[in-house]
Amino acid sequence: MAIAVIAKLNVAEGKEAEFEEIMLGLAEEVRAKEPGNQLYTLCKDDDGNYLVMELYESPEALATHGQSEHFKAAGAKFAGVMAGRPEIQRLEVVG
């Protein structure tokens, strides 16, 4: 069963460029190091809100992502640029 995740990220005002640099680096590592990840893309809506669209081949692949060293290392880097916790929506892929 594939799992999709949409994460709305609350970035501190004035920290957008720093956030993008960290996030794009993480996305590159996820794509290179997580074979169970099928999509990990940073997006921005018309209001300037950031979202990450993620797709994993299984719940186990999502769990692997959360426990990865690159994900944990990025978490420390985000400490100064976030304005709050992300809003995470986890979805079962139907088709």
C-alpha positions, 0 to 999 in steps of 0.5 A, spaced: 500 500 500 502 506 497 502 512 502 502 519 500 504 525 505 502 533 504 506 537 509 504 544 510 511 547 513 510 554 517 516 558 515 518 564 519 518 570 516 524 573 513 527 566 513 524 563 506 531 563 502 534 559 508 529 554 509 529 553 501 536 552 501 535 547 507 529 543 504 532 543 497 538 539 500 534 534 504 529 533 498 536 531 494 538 526 499 531 523 500 531 522 492 538 519 492 538 515 499 531 512 499 529 507 494 522 507 497 520 514 496 517 516 489 516 523 490 519 528 495 518 535 492 517 542 495 512 547 492 509 554 494 502 556 493 500 563 491 500 566 498 507 564 499 505 557 503 510 552 503 508 544 502 512 538 501 508 533 496 511 526 498 509 519 496 512 512 499 511 505 496 509 503 503 508 505 510 515 501 511 518 506 506 515 512 510 518 509 517 525 509 514 524 516 511 522 518 518 528 515 521 534 516 516 540 520 518 539 525 513 532 527 515 534 527 523 540 532 521 535 536 517 531 537 523 536 540 527 537 545 521 530 547 521 530 549 528 531 557 526 527 558 520 520 555 522 515 558 525 511 552 528 510 545 527 508 542 520 501 540 519 502 533 516 496 530 512 497 522 511 493 519 505 492 512 503 493 511 495 487 509 492 490 508 485 
